[in-house]
Amino acid sequence: MDNAGPSSFSEEKLVMHVRKCTDSELQIPFHVGEDASRTWIITKTGSGLSLKHDHRHDDGSHDKSTMYGGHTVDAGWDNVQSFPADQYSKELFVELGIPQSVGNTWQMFVYPDKFSYRLIRQGREFRVDFDLTSRIINPPAPGDTVTKPIISAGQKRAK
């Protein structure tokens, strides 16, 4: 689902996979077609969970729009967590000329057969669902052909 209309997300194959999983961190690369520049990083903190969006260039250097995200404000649910934009992200969005993004809240839904990523803010909703029951060919990380993902899933459908 993308109420902003057609975008690269609606025109390309979308793939997510868990590349790193420790007791304190998950790294989930998110591919849009051949573009493997995005990784969602979920980290346990002393007060909940943090979500960061790591955006990289082809050479591995950070994009100017990177490490934005948010932190949970409550316990959430077993299968659903919400991450309202943190102060760093709000300041970054203003600096980048996208002040409408300061109200972003990201959500992740995890069920045995489906993983969903959702972005909401006033006037905007984007969601993509991934089918965890249908295995796909594991995509390599940018510049990495050795590390194997733990879970890979293709887009289930846009809603």
KEKE-3310 file (N, C-alpha, C; in steps of 0.2 Angstrom, whole numbers, plus 5000, padded with zeros to 4 digits):
npx = (5004:5003:4999:5003:5004:5011:5028:5045:5045:5033:5035:5045:5053:5052:5062:5066:5077:5084:5099:5108:5107:5107:5107:5105:5103:5096:5098:5091:5092:5084:5079:5076:5071:5086:5092:5101:5103:5098:5096:5087:5089:5087:5088:5091:5088:5091:5078:5069:5066:5076:5074:5083:5087:5098:5106:5115:5128:5133:5147:5148:5148:5140:5124:5117:5105:5103:5103:5091:5076:5067:5062:5054:5040:5033:5029:5024:5018:5018:5019:5020:5028:5030:5038:5040:5047:5063:5073:5085:5081:5071:5077:5086:5077:5072:5084:5086:5076:5063:5052:5039:5041:5044:5034:5034:5030:5036:5031:5033:5027:5027:5024:5021:5019:5020:5029:5028:5031:5028:5025:5019:5011:5004:4993:4999:5003:5012:5015:5022:5020:5028:5029:5033:5033:5036:5051:5065:5078:5093:5098:5114:5123:5127:5142:5145:5147:5148:5142:5127:5110:5098:5084:5074:5063:5051:5041:5024:5012:5006:4996)
npy = (4994:5011:5026:5038:5036:5029:5023:5020:5009:5003:4998:4989:4973:4968:4964:4957:4952:4943:4947:4948:4942:4944:4943:4956:4964:4966:4965:4969:4969:4978:4976:4985:4981:4980:4988:4988:4996:4999:4995:4989:4992:4985:4987:4982:4992:5000:5005:4999:4997:5001:5008:5010:5017:5012:5019:5017:5021:5014:5011:5009:5019:5031:5037:5054:5054:5045:5033:5037:5036:5028:5026:5014:5019:5012:4996:4989:4976:4958:4954:4966:4982:4999:5014:5029:5044:5049:5062:5065:5061:5069:5082:5079:5077:5090:5097:5091:5096:5090:5092:5087:5074:5074:5069:5055:5038:5022:5006:4988:4972:4956:4940:4922:4918:4930:4946:4963:4980:4996:5013:5028:5044:5060:5061:5052:5035:5020:5003:4987:4970:4955:4938:4925:4912:4908:4904:4912:4916:4919:4936:4944:4954:4971:4971:4959:4943:4931:4930:4923:4925:4924:4923:4925:4934:4937:4950:4950:4956:4972:4982)
npz = (5000:4996:4998:4992:4978:4962:4963:4965:4973:4970:4958:4957:4962:4978:4992:5008:5020:5034:5040:5050:5067:5083:5101:5104:5093:5076:5059:5044:5028:5015:4999:4984:4970:4960:4969:4983:4994:5007:5024:5038:5055:5070:5087:5104:5118:5134:5137:5128:5111:5097:5080:5066:5050:5039:5026:5011:4999:4983:4985:4998:5007:5018:5015:5014:5019:5031:5045:5051:5061:5074:5091:5102:5112:5122:5128:5117:5107:5106:5093:5086:5084:5087:5081:5084:5076:5081:5089:5083:5070:5066:5066:5056:5045:5043:5040:5028:5020:5021:5030:5032:5036:5050:5058:5056:5060:5061:5059:5063:5059:5064:5060:5060:5046:5039:5037:5040:5035:5039:5036:5043:5044:5046:5033:5025:5021:5020:5016:5016:5013:5017:5012:5022:5020:5008:5001:4994:4982:4990:4992:4990:5002:4999:4991:4997:4996:5003:5016:5023:5022:5036:5035:5021:5011:4999:4992:4997:4993:4988:4998)
capx = (5000:5006:4994:5007:5004:5016:5034:5050:5043:5027:5037:5051:5052:5054:5064:5069:5080:5087:5106:5112:5103:5111:5103:5104:5102:5094:5100:5087:5092:5078:5081:5071:5074:5093:5095:5102:5106:5094:5095:5084:5093:5083:5093:5088:5091:5089:5071:5065:5069:5077:5074:5087:5087:5105:5106:5122:5130:5136:5154:5147:5148:5134:5120:5116:5099:5105:5102:5085:5072:5064:5062:5048:5038:5030:5031:5021:5014:5022:5020:5019:5031:5029:5044:5040:5053:5067:5075:5090:5078:5067:5082:5089:5072:5071:5090:5086:5070:5057:5049:5033:5043:5045:5029:5034:5030:5037:5029:5035:5023:5030:5019:5024:5019:5021:5032:5025:5034:5023:5027:5013:5011:4998:4992:5004:5004:5016:5015:5023:5020:5032:5027:5038:5032:5039:5058:5068:5086:5096:5102:5120:5123:5131:5149:5146:5145:5149:5137:5121:5104:5095:5077:5073:5056:5049:5035:5018:5008:5005:4989)
capy = (5000:5017:5031:5043:5034:5025:5025:5014:5003:4999:4996:4984:4968:4970:4958:4958:4946:4944:4945:4947:4941:4943:4945:4964:4967:4963:4968:4967:4972:4979:4977:4988:4979:4979:4993:4985:5001:5000:4990:4991:4990:4985:4986:4982:4997:5000:5007:4997:4995:5007:5006:5014:5015:5013:5020:5017:5021:5008:5010:5007:5025:5033:5042:5059:5052:5038:5032:5040:5031:5030:5022:5013:5023:5008:4989:4986:4969:4952:4954:4973:4987:5006:5018:5036:5048:5052:5069:5065:5060:5076:5087:5077:5078:5097:5099:5088:5099:5086:5093:5083:5068:5074:5065:5048:5033:5016:5000:4982:4967:4949:4934:4916:4918:4937:4952:4969:4986:5001:5020:5032:5051:5063:5061:5047:5028:5016:4997:4982:4964:4950:4931:4922:4905:4907:4906:4915:4915:4924:4941:4946:4961:4975:4970:4953:4937:4926:4930:4920:4928:4919:4922:4929:4934:4942:4954:4946:4960:4979:4983)
capz = (5000:4996:4996:4988:4971:4960:4965:4963:4977:4967:4951:4958:4966:4985:4996:5014:5023:5041:5038:5056:5072:5090:5107:5105:5086:5070:5053:5039:5022:5011:4992:4980:4963:4961:4974:4990:4999:5013:5030:5044:5061:5076:5093:5110:5122:5140:5138:5123:5104:5092:5073:5062:5043:5036:5019:5009:4992:4980:4988:5005:5011:5021:5011:5018:5023:5034:5052:5054:5064:5080:5097:5105:5118:5126:5127:5111:5107:5104:5086:5083:5087:5083:5082:5082:5074:5086:5088:5077:5063:5065:5064:5049:5040:5042:5036:5021:5017:5021:5036:5033:5039:5057:5061:5055:5064:5058:5062:5060:5061:5063:5062:5057:5039:5036:5040:5037:5037:5038:5038:5044:5046:5043:5025:5021:5023:5015:5019:5011:5016:5014:5013:5025:5019:5001:5001:4988:4981:4995:4989:4994:5004:4995:4991:5001:4992:5008:5022:5021:5026:5040:5032:5015:5009:4994:4993:4997:4989:4991:5000)
cpx = (5004:5001:4997:5007:5010:5023:5039:5048:5037:5029:5042:5049:5055:5056:5067:5072:5084:5095:5110:5107:5107:5105:5101:5102:5100:5096:5096:5088:5086:5080:5075:5073:5081:5096:5095:5105:5103:5095:5092:5088:5089:5088:5089:5092:5089:5081:5067:5068:5070:5077:5078:5087:5094:5105:5113:5122:5133:5143:5154:5147:5141:5130:5119:5109:5100:5104:5096:5081:5069:5065:5055:5047:5035:5032:5029:5018:5019:5024:5021:5023:5030:5035:5043:5047:5057:5070:5080:5086:5074:5072:5085:5084:5071:5078:5089:5080:5064:5054:5043:5035:5044:5040:5029:5034:5031:5034:5031:5030:5026:5025:5023:5024:5020:5025:5030:5029:5029:5026:5020:5015:5005:4998:4996:5004:5007:5016:5017:5023:5024:5030:5033:5038:5035:5046:5060:5075:5088:5100:5108:5119:5127:5139:5151:5143:5146:5144:5130:5115:5101:5088:5077:5066:5055:5042:5029:5013:5007:4998:4987)
cpy = (5006:5023:5037:5042:5030:5028:5019:5008:4999:4996:4990:4979:4970:4964:4961:4952:4948:4942:4944:4947:4939:4944:4952:4967:4963:4967:4965:4971:4972:4981:4980:4986:4977:4983:4989:4990:5002:4994:4993:4988:4990:4983:4987:4988:4996:5001:5004:4995:5001:5004:5012:5012:5017:5013:5021:5018:5015:5006:5009:5013:5027:5038:5048:5058:5045:5038:5036:5034:5033:5025:5020:5017:5018:5001:4986:4980:4964:4953:4961:4978:4994:5010:5025:5040:5050:5059:5070:5065:5067:5081:5085:5079:5086:5099:5097:5091:5095:5086:5089:5076:5068:5070:5058:5044:5026:5011:4993:4977:4960:4944:4928:4916:4925:4942:4958:4975:4991:5008:5024:5039:5054:5064:5056:5040:5024:5009:4992:4976:4959:4943:4927:4914:4903:4909:4908:4914:4921:4929:4942:4953:4965:4974:4963:4947:4930:4925:4928:4923:4922:4918:4927:4928:4939:4945:4950:4950:4967:4979:4990)
cpz = (5000:4993:4993:4980:4969:4962:4963:4967:4974:4961:4952:4962:4973:4989:5002:5016:5030:5039:5045:5062:5078:5095:5107:5098:5081:5065:5048:5033:5018:5004:4988:4973:4964:4966:4981:4995:5005:5018:5036:5050:5067:5082:5099:5114:5129:5142:5132:5117:5100:5085:5070:5054:5040:5029:5016:5001:4990:4983:4995:5010:5013:5016:5016:5022:5026:5042:5055:5056:5070:5086:5100:5111:5123:5125:5120:5112:5105:5097:5082:5087:5083:5086:5080:5081:5080:5085:5083:5070:5062:5063:5057:5044:5038:5038:5029:5017:5016:5028:5038:5036:5046:5061:5060:5061:5060:5062:5059:5064:5060:5065:5058:5050:5035:5040:5036:5040:5035:5040:5038:5046:5043:5036:5022:5025:5018:5019:5014:5016:5013:5016:5016:5024:5012:5001:4994:4987:4986:4991:4993:4996:4999:4996:4995:4997:4997:5013:5019:5025:5030:5037:5026:5013:5004:4995:4992:4992:4992:4992:4999)
residu = (MET:ASP:ASN:ALA:GLY:PRO:SER:SER:PHE:SER:GLU:GLU:LYS:LEU:VAL:MET:HIS:VAL:ARG:LYS:CYS:THR:ASP:SER:GLU:LEU:GLN:ILE:PRO:PHE:HIS:VAL:GLY:GLU:ASP:ALA:SER:ARG:THR:TRP:ILE:ILE:THR:LYS:THR:GLY:SER:GLY:LEU:SER:LEU:LYS:HIS:ASP:HIS:ARG:HIS:ASP:ASP:GLY:SER:HIS:ASP:LYS:SER:THR:MET:TYR:GLY:GLY:HIS:THR:VAL:ASP:ALA:GLY:TRP:ASP:ASN:VAL:GLN:SER:PHE:PRO:ALA:ASP:GLN:TYR:SER:LYS:GLU:LEU:PHE:VAL:GLU:LEU:GLY:ILE:PRO:GLN:SER:VAL:GLY:ASN:THR:TRP:GLN:MET:PHE:VAL:TYR:PRO:ASP:LYS:PHE:SER:TYR:ARG:LEU:ILE:ARG:GLN:GLY:ARG:GLU:PHE:ARG:VAL:ASP:PHE:ASP:LEU:THR:SER:ARG:ILE:ILE:ASN:PRO:PRO:ALA:PRO:GLY:ASP:THR:VAL:THR:LYS:PRO:ILE:ILE:SER:ALA:GLY:GLN:LYS:ARG:ALA:LYS)
# end
